[in-house]
Amino acid sequence: MAGHRRRRKPGTPTARRRHHENSRALLAEKLAATGDPVERLAHGFDYARAAAARARRRDPGGDVTAALDAALHALVRAGDQLIR
């Protein structure tokens, strides 16, 4: 209805917090259902990629570079350990 303001019940979590909780729960389900380490890594990558996209939409001027660089370096270190 035009002009109708939506209201939340007091104490109800905001949509943003619920979205994160739901995304994290879905990731946990996928990880629990998957025994293959490479597939688990793919699920983690998808989660991080979606989180980065969400952060850019939420704050277009924000900098997600530091978190993504840390994740990249961790992946490279893991790859180095696997090769050795």
Backbone atoms as SQL, in Angstrom:
CREATE TABLE atoms (id INTEGER PRIMARY KEY, chain TEXT, resi INTEGER, resn TEXT, atom TEXT, x REAL, y REAL, z REAL);
INSERT INTO atoms VALUES
  (1, 'A', 1, 'MET', 'N', 0.848, -1.159, 0.000),
  (2, 'A', 1, 'MET', 'CA', 0.000, 0.000, 0.000),
  (3, 'A', 1, 'MET', 'C', 0.903, 1.234, 0.000),
  (4, 'A', 2, 'ALA', 'N', 0.561, 2.205, -0.810),
  (5, 'A', 2, 'ALA', 'CA', 1.381, 3.405, -0.921),
  (6, 'A', 2, 'ALA', 'C', 1.387, 4.168, 0.398),
  (7, 'A', 3, 'GLY', 'N', 2.541, 4.600, 0.802),
  (8, 'A', 3, 'GLY', 'CA', 2.667, 5.375, 2.015),
  (9, 'A', 3, 'GLY', 'C', 2.691, 4.551, 3.294),
  (10, 'A', 4, 'HIS', 'N', 2.554, 3.262, 3.180),
  (11, 'A', 4, 'HIS', 'CA', 2.559, 2.401, 4.364),
  (12, 'A', 4, 'HIS', 'C', 3.993, 2.134, 4.776),
  (13, 'A', 5, 'ARG', 'N', 4.312, 2.392, 6.014),
  (14, 'A', 5, 'ARG', 'CA', 5.669, 2.146, 6.506),
  (15, 'A', 5, 'ARG', 'C', 5.741, 0.761, 7.114),
  (16, 'A', 6, 'ARG', 'N', 6.763, 0.049, 6.740),
  (17, 'A', 6, 'ARG', 'CA', 6.964, -1.278, 7.326),
  (18, 'A', 6, 'ARG', 'C', 7.544, -1.133, 8.717),
  (19, 'A', 7, 'ARG', 'N', 7.149, -2.051, 9.558),
  (20, 'A', 7, 'ARG', 'CA', 7.674, -2.028, 10.920),
  (21, 'A', 7, 'ARG', 'C', 8.145, -3.420, 11.281),
  (22, 'A', 8, 'ARG', 'N', 9.172, -3.462, 12.088),
  (23, 'A', 8, 'ARG', 'CA', 9.653, -4.729, 12.616),
  (24, 'A', 8, 'ARG', 'C', 9.257, -4.822, 14.071),
  (25, 'A', 9, 'LYS', 'N', 9.121, -6.036, 14.523),
  (26, 'A', 9, 'LYS', 'CA', 8.879, -6.231, 15.944),
  (27, 'A', 9, 'LYS', 'C', 10.145, -5.847, 16.696),
  (28, 'A', 10, 'PRO', 'N', 10.014, -5.299, 17.883),
  (29, 'A', 10, 'PRO', 'CA', 11.222, -4.968, 18.660),
  (30, 'A', 10, 'PRO', 'C', 12.080, -6.211, 18.891),
  (31, 'A', 11, 'GLY', 'N', 13.368, -6.068, 18.672),
  (32, 'A', 11, 'GLY', 'CA', 14.297, -7.167, 18.894),
  (33, 'A', 11, 'GLY', 'C', 14.485, -8.074, 17.692),
  (34, 'A', 12, 'THR', 'N', 13.729, -7.846, 16.610),
  (35, 'A', 12, 'THR', 'CA', 13.878, -8.659, 15.405),
  (36, 'A', 12, 'THR', 'C', 15.165, -8.245, 14.704),
  (37, 'A', 13, 'PRO', 'N', 15.997, -9.206, 14.287),
  (38, 'A', 13, 'PRO', 'CA', 17.247, -8.829, 13.617),
  (39, 'A', 13, 'PRO', 'C', 16.978, -8.149, 12.278),
  (40, 'A', 14, 'THR', 'N', 17.863, -7.277, 11.894),
  (41, 'A', 14, 'THR', 'CA', 17.715, -6.581, 10.619),
  (42, 'A', 14, 'THR', 'C', 17.940, -7.551, 9.468),
  (43, 'A', 15, 'ALA', 'N', 17.496, -7.163, 8.286),
  (44, 'A', 15, 'ALA', 'CA', 17.637, -8.023, 7.111),
  (45, 'A', 15, 'ALA', 'C', 19.109, -8.302, 6.813),
  (46, 'A', 16, 'ARG', 'N', 19.963, -7.311, 6.993),
  (47, 'A', 16, 'ARG', 'CA', 21.378, -7.494, 6.684),
  (48, 'A', 16, 'ARG', 'C', 22.001, -8.559, 7.581),
  (49, 'A', 17, 'ARG', 'N', 21.702, -8.513, 8.876),
  (50, 'A', 17, 'ARG', 'CA', 22.266, -9.496, 9.800),
  (51, 'A', 17, 'ARG', 'C', 21.700, -10.884, 9.515),
  (52, 'A', 18, 'ARG', 'N', 20.405, -10.950, 9.233),
  (53, 'A', 18, 'ARG', 'CA', 19.789, -12.240, 8.914),
  (54, 'A', 18, 'ARG', 'C', 20.381, -12.809, 7.633),
  (55, 'A', 19, 'HIS', 'N', 20.648, -11.947, 6.651),
  (56, 'A', 19, 'HIS', 'CA', 21.222, -12.423, 5.396),
  (57, 'A', 19, 'HIS', 'C', 22.571, -13.091, 5.641),
  (58, 'A', 20, 'HIS', 'N', 23.394, -12.450, 6.470),
  (59, 'A', 20, 'HIS', 'CA', 24.701, -13.030, 6.779),
  (60, 'A', 20, 'HIS', 'C', 24.540, -14.353, 7.513),
  (61, 'A', 21, 'GLU', 'N', 23.646, -14.383, 8.483),
  (62, 'A', 21, 'GLU', 'CA', 23.435, -15.621, 9.241),
  (63, 'A', 21, 'GLU', 'C', 22.935, -16.739, 8.330),
  (64, 'A', 22, 'ASN', 'N', 22.019, -16.408, 7.415),
  (65, 'A', 22, 'ASN', 'CA', 21.496, -17.413, 6.487),
  (66, 'A', 22, 'ASN', 'C', 22.586, -17.901, 5.533),
  (67, 'A', 23, 'SER', 'N', 23.395, -16.984, 5.029),
  (68, 'A', 23, 'SER', 'CA', 24.482, -17.358, 4.124),
  (69, 'A', 23, 'SER', 'C', 25.490, -18.256, 4.828),
  (70, 'A', 24, 'ARG', 'N', 25.799, -17.902, 6.049),
  (71, 'A', 24, 'ARG', 'CA', 26.762, -18.685, 6.825),
  (72, 'A', 24, 'ARG', 'C', 26.207, -20.079, 7.141),
  (73, 'A', 25, 'ALA', 'N', 24.909, -20.153, 7.450),
  (74, 'A', 25, 'ALA', 'CA', 24.278, -21.447, 7.722),
  (75, 'A', 25, 'ALA', 'C', 24.263, -22.317, 6.470),
  (76, 'A', 26, 'LEU', 'N', 23.990, -21.715, 5.320),
  (77, 'A', 26, 'LEU', 'CA', 23.999, -22.467, 4.066),
  (78, 'A', 26, 'LEU', 'C', 25.399, -22.997, 3.770),
  (79, 'A', 27, 'LEU', 'N', 26.419, -22.180, 4.004),
  (80, 'A', 27, 'LEU', 'CA', 27.798, -22.634, 3.815),
  (81, 'A', 27, 'LEU', 'C', 28.102, -23.809, 4.741),
  (82, 'A', 28, 'ALA', 'N', 27.694, -23.706, 5.987),
  (83, 'A', 28, 'ALA', 'CA', 27.941, -24.791, 6.946),
  (84, 'A', 28, 'ALA', 'C', 27.266, -26.084, 6.489),
  (85, 'A', 29, 'GLU', 'N', 26.057, -25.983, 5.951),
  (86, 'A', 29, 'GLU', 'CA', 25.362, -27.169, 5.437),
  (87, 'A', 29, 'GLU', 'C', 26.122, -27.793, 4.275),
  (88, 'A', 30, 'LYS', 'N', 26.579, -26.949, 3.360),
  (89, 'A', 30, 'LYS', 'CA', 27.321, -27.448, 2.192),
  (90, 'A', 30, 'LYS', 'C', 28.623, -28.116, 2.621),
  (91, 'A', 31, 'LEU', 'N', 29.313, -27.502, 3.572),
  (92, 'A', 31, 'LEU', 'CA', 30.575, -28.071, 4.034),
  (93, 'A', 31, 'LEU', 'C', 30.355, -29.394, 4.758),
  (94, 'A', 32, 'ALA', 'N', 29.278, -29.486, 5.519),
  (95, 'A', 32, 'ALA', 'CA', 28.981, -30.715, 6.243),
  (96, 'A', 32, 'ALA', 'C', 28.587, -31.848, 5.296),
  (97, 'A', 33, 'ALA', 'N', 27.963, -31.491, 4.188),
  (98, 'A', 33, 'ALA', 'CA', 27.484, -32.504, 3.246),
  (99, 'A', 33, 'ALA', 'C', 28.560, -32.947, 2.262),
  (100, 'A', 34, 'THR', 'N', 29.685, -32.258, 2.247),
  (101, 'A', 34, 'THR', 'CA', 30.724, -32.533, 1.261),
  (102, 'A', 34, 'THR', 'C', 31.980, -33.054, 1.953),
  (103, 'A', 35, 'GLY', 'N', 32.481, -34.174, 1.483),
  (104, 'A', 35, 'GLY', 'CA', 33.709, -34.725, 2.034),
  (105, 'A', 35, 'GLY', 'C', 34.925, -34.414, 1.183),
  (106, 'A', 36, 'ASP', 'N', 34.699, -34.043, -0.071),
  (107, 'A', 36, 'ASP', 'CA', 35.799, -33.761, -0.997),
  (108, 'A', 36, 'ASP', 'C', 36.433, -32.407, -0.652),
  (109, 'A', 37, 'PRO', 'N', 37.722, -32.374, -0.327),
  (110, 'A', 37, 'PRO', 'CA', 38.361, -31.118, 0.075),
  (111, 'A', 37, 'PRO', 'C', 38.341, -30.049, -1.017),
  (112, 'A', 38, 'VAL', 'N', 38.457, -30.455, -2.269),
  (113, 'A', 38, 'VAL', 'CA', 38.461, -29.466, -3.354),
  (114, 'A', 38, 'VAL', 'C', 37.072, -28.843, -3.499),
  (115, 'A', 39, 'GLU', 'N', 36.040, -29.656, -3.346),
  (116, 'A', 39, 'GLU', 'CA', 34.681, -29.122, -3.421),
  (117, 'A', 39, 'GLU', 'C', 34.387, -28.212, -2.228),
  (118, 'A', 40, 'ARG', 'N', 34.911, -28.561, -1.062),
  (119, 'A', 40, 'ARG', 'CA', 34.744, -27.708, 0.116),
  (120, 'A', 40, 'ARG', 'C', 35.431, -26.363, -0.105),
  (121, 'A', 41, 'LEU', 'N', 36.594, -26.398, -0.729),
  (122, 'A', 41, 'LEU', 'CA', 37.307, -25.166, -1.052),
  (123, 'A', 41, 'LEU', 'C', 36.487, -24.314, -2.019),
  (124, 'A', 42, 'ALA', 'N', 35.848, -24.945, -2.995),
  (125, 'A', 42, 'ALA', 'CA', 35.010, -24.217, -3.955),
  (126, 'A', 42, 'ALA', 'C', 33.832, -23.551, -3.241),
  (127, 'A', 43, 'HIS', 'N', 33.232, -24.249, -2.276),
  (128, 'A', 43, 'HIS', 'CA', 32.124, -23.653, -1.517),
  (129, 'A', 43, 'HIS', 'C', 32.609, -22.442, -0.721),
  (130, 'A', 44, 'GLY', 'N', 33.772, -22.559, -0.113),
  (131, 'A', 44, 'GLY', 'CA', 34.339, -21.432, 0.629),
  (132, 'A', 44, 'GLY', 'C', 34.650, -20.255, -0.283),
  (133, 'A', 45, 'PHE', 'N', 35.163, -20.551, -1.471),
  (134, 'A', 45, 'PHE', 'CA', 35.459, -19.493, -2.442),
  (135, 'A', 45, 'PHE', 'C', 34.174, -18.789, -2.866),
  (136, 'A', 46, 'ASP', 'N', 33.128, -19.561, -3.142),
  (137, 'A', 46, 'ASP', 'CA', 31.844, -18.966, -3.533),
  (138, 'A', 46, 'ASP', 'C', 31.296, -18.057, -2.439),
  (139, 'A', 47, 'TYR', 'N', 31.432, -18.490, -1.191),
  (140, 'A', 47, 'TYR', 'CA', 30.967, -17.687, -0.059),
  (141, 'A', 47, 'TYR', 'C', 31.743, -16.367, 0.016),
  (142, 'A', 48, 'ALA', 'N', 33.072, -16.445, -0.123),
  (143, 'A', 48, 'ALA', 'CA', 33.899, -15.236, -0.050),
  (144, 'A', 48, 'ALA', 'C', 33.614, -14.309, -1.227),
  (145, 'A', 49, 'ARG', 'N', 33.430, -14.873, -2.411),
  (146, 'A', 49, 'ARG', 'CA', 33.138, -14.058, -3.592),
  (147, 'A', 49, 'ARG', 'C', 31.803, -13.337, -3.429),
  (148, 'A', 50, 'ALA', 'N', 30.785, -14.036, -2.925),
  (149, 'A', 50, 'ALA', 'CA', 29.482, -13.411, -2.707),
  (150, 'A', 50, 'ALA', 'C', 29.569, -12.329, -1.629),
  (151, 'A', 51, 'ALA', 'N', 30.348, -12.584, -0.585),
  (152, 'A', 51, 'ALA', 'CA', 30.509, -11.585, 0.478),
  (153, 'A', 51, 'ALA', 'C', 31.196, -10.332, -0.048),
  (154, 'A', 52, 'ALA', 'N', 32.187, -10.503, -0.916),
  (155, 'A', 52, 'ALA', 'CA', 32.873, -9.343, -1.497),
  (156, 'A', 52, 'ALA', 'C', 31.917, -8.537, -2.380),
  (157, 'A', 53, 'ALA', 'N', 31.112, -9.219, -3.169),
  (158, 'A', 53, 'ALA', 'CA', 30.145, -8.524, -4.016),
  (159, 'A', 53, 'ALA', 'C', 29.124, -7.772, -3.159),
  (160, 'A', 54, 'ARG', 'N', 28.666, -8.409, -2.079),
  (161, 'A', 54, 'ARG', 'CA', 27.703, -7.776, -1.182),
  (162, 'A', 54, 'ARG', 'C', 28.327, -6.549, -0.523),
  (163, 'A', 55, 'ALA', 'N', 29.603, -6.644, -0.128),
  (164, 'A', 55, 'ALA', 'CA', 30.279, -5.511, 0.506),
  (165, 'A', 55, 'ALA', 'C', 30.420, -4.350, -0.468),
  (166, 'A', 56, 'ARG', 'N', 30.688, -4.650, -1.722),
  (167, 'A', 56, 'ARG', 'CA', 30.814, -3.583, -2.728),
  (168, 'A', 56, 'ARG', 'C', 29.477, -2.912, -3.003),
  (169, 'A', 57, 'ARG', 'N', 28.394, -3.690, -3.000),
  (170, 'A', 57, 'ARG', 'CA', 27.065, -3.094, -3.208),
  (171, 'A', 57, 'ARG', 'C', 26.675, -2.231, -2.016),
  (172, 'A', 58, 'ARG', 'N', 26.995, -2.716, -0.817),
  (173, 'A', 58, 'ARG', 'CA', 26.626, -1.999, 0.401),
  (174, 'A', 58, 'ARG', 'C', 27.413, -0.697, 0.534),
  (175, 'A', 59, 'ASP', 'N', 28.683, -0.729, 0.171),
  (176, 'A', 59, 'ASP', 'CA', 29.544, 0.453, 0.298),
  (177, 'A', 59, 'ASP', 'C', 30.439, 0.524, -0.938),
  (178, 'A', 60, 'PRO', 'N', 29.925, 1.140, -2.037),
  (179, 'A', 60, 'PRO', 'CA', 30.692, 1.164, -3.290),
  (180, 'A', 60, 'PRO', 'C', 32.084, 1.783, -3.161),
  (181, 'A', 61, 'GLY', 'N', 32.269, 2.703, -2.243),
  (182, 'A', 61, 'GLY', 'CA', 33.571, 3.329, -2.057),
  (183, 'A', 61, 'GLY', 'C', 34.450, 2.584, -1.079),
  (184, 'A', 62, 'GLY', 'N', 33.905, 1.547, -0.462),
  (185, 'A', 62, 'GLY', 'CA', 34.641, 0.787, 0.552),
  (186, 'A', 62, 'GLY', 'C', 35.758, -0.035, -0.057),
  (187, 'A', 63, 'ASP', 'N', 36.687, -0.406, 0.766),
  (188, 'A', 63, 'ASP', 'CA', 37.843, -1.151, 0.294),
  (189, 'A', 63, 'ASP', 'C', 37.807, -2.570, 0.849),
  (190, 'A', 64, 'VAL', 'N', 37.630, -3.531, -0.032),
  (191, 'A', 64, 'VAL', 'CA', 37.634, -4.940, 0.359),
  (192, 'A', 64, 'VAL', 'C', 38.961, -5.591, 0.004),
  (193, 'A', 65, 'THR', 'N', 39.881, -4.784, -0.490),
  (194, 'A', 65, 'THR', 'CA', 41.155, -5.301, -0.983),
  (195, 'A', 65, 'THR', 'C', 41.955, -6.025, 0.096),
  (196, 'A', 66, 'ALA', 'N', 42.005, -5.483, 1.289),
  (197, 'A', 66, 'ALA', 'CA', 42.830, -6.088, 2.349),
  (198, 'A', 66, 'ALA', 'C', 42.346, -7.499, 2.676),
  (199, 'A', 67, 'ALA', 'N', 41.050, -7.659, 2.827),
  (200, 'A', 67, 'ALA', 'CA', 40.511, -8.988, 3.169),
  (201, 'A', 67, 'ALA', 'C', 40.728, -9.965, 2.021),
  (202, 'A', 68, 'LEU', 'N', 40.522, -9.499, 0.791),
  (203, 'A', 68, 'LEU', 'CA', 40.698, -10.386, -0.359),
  (204, 'A', 68, 'LEU', 'C', 42.173, -10.734, -0.571),
  (205, 'A', 69, 'ASP', 'N', 43.069, -9.782, -0.312),
  (206, 'A', 69, 'ASP', 'CA', 44.507, -10.070, -0.421),
  (207, 'A', 69, 'ASP', 'C', 44.938, -11.109, 0.618),
  (208, 'A', 70, 'ALA', 'N', 44.407, -10.995, 1.828),
  (209, 'A', 70, 'ALA', 'CA', 44.742, -11.977, 2.866),
  (210, 'A', 70, 'ALA', 'C', 44.267, -13.366, 2.452),
  (211, 'A', 71, 'ALA', 'N', 43.063, -13.442, 1.881),
  (212, 'A', 71, 'ALA', 'CA', 42.537, -14.734, 1.422),
  (213, 'A', 71, 'ALA', 'C', 43.385, -15.282, 0.274),
  (214, 'A', 72, 'LEU', 'N', 43.790, -14.416, -0.630),
  (215, 'A', 72, 'LEU', 'CA', 44.618, -14.842, -1.761),
  (216, 'A', 72, 'LEU', 'C', 45.956, -15.397, -1.280),
  (217, 'A', 73, 'HIS', 'N', 46.582, -14.696, -0.353),
  (218, 'A', 73, 'HIS', 'CA', 47.878, -15.167, 0.155),
  (219, 'A', 73, 'HIS', 'C', 47.735, -16.505, 0.887),
  (220, 'A', 74, 'ALA', 'N', 46.629, -16.684, 1.613),
  (221, 'A', 74, 'ALA', 'CA', 46.397, -17.960, 2.289),
  (222, 'A', 74, 'ALA', 'C', 46.226, -19.086, 1.268),
  (223, 'A', 75, 'LEU', 'N', 45.541, -18.815, 0.166),
  (224, 'A', 75, 'LEU', 'CA', 45.371, -19.822, -0.881),
  (225, 'A', 75, 'LEU', 'C', 46.700, -20.166, -1.547),
  (226, 'A', 76, 'VAL', 'N', 47.504, -19.159, -1.795),
  (227, 'A', 76, 'VAL', 'CA', 48.812, -19.403, -2.413),
  (228, 'A', 76, 'VAL', 'C', 49.687, -20.230, -1.486),
  (229, 'A', 77, 'ARG', 'N', 49.685, -19.912, -0.185),
  (230, 'A', 77, 'ARG', 'CA', 50.464, -20.697, 0.786),
  (231, 'A', 77, 'ARG', 'C', 49.980, -22.142, 0.824),
  (232, 'A', 78, 'ALA', 'N', 48.667, -22.339, 0.778),
  (233, 'A', 78, 'ALA', 'CA', 48.112, -23.695, 0.770),
  (234, 'A', 78, 'ALA', 'C', 48.552, -24.447, -0.488),
  (235, 'A', 79, 'GLY', 'N', 48.527, -23.760, -1.621),
  (236, 'A', 79, 'GLY', 'CA', 48.986, -24.374, -2.866),
  (237, 'A', 79, 'GLY', 'C', 50.456, -24.746, -2.794),
  (238, 'A', 80, 'ASP', 'N', 51.271, -23.880, -2.215),
  (239, 'A', 80, 'ASP', 'CA', 52.698, -24.174, -2.064),
  (240, 'A', 80, 'ASP', 'C', 52.912, -25.408, -1.192),
  (241, 'A', 81, 'GLN', 'N', 52.144, -25.534, -0.120),
  (242, 'A', 81, 'GLN', 'CA', 52.277, -26.710, 0.753),
  (243, 'A', 81, 'GLN', 'C', 51.863, -27.973, 0.017),
  (244, 'A', 82, 'LEU', 'N', 50.862, -27.894, -0.824),
  (245, 'A', 82, 'LEU', 'CA', 50.401, -29.069, -1.565),
  (246, 'A', 82, 'LEU', 'C', 51.421, -29.504, -2.610),
  (247, 'A', 83, 'ILE', 'N', 52.079, -28.547, -3.216),
  (248, 'A', 83, 'ILE', 'CA', 53.060, -28.872, -4.268),
  (249, 'A', 83, 'ILE', 'C', 54.302, -29.526, -3.679),
  (250, 'A', 84, 'ARG', 'N', 54.700, -29.112, -2.492),
  (251, 'A', 84, 'ARG', 'CA', 55.928, -29.629, -1.879),
  (252, 'A', 84, 'ARG', 'C', 55.799, -31.043, -1.446);
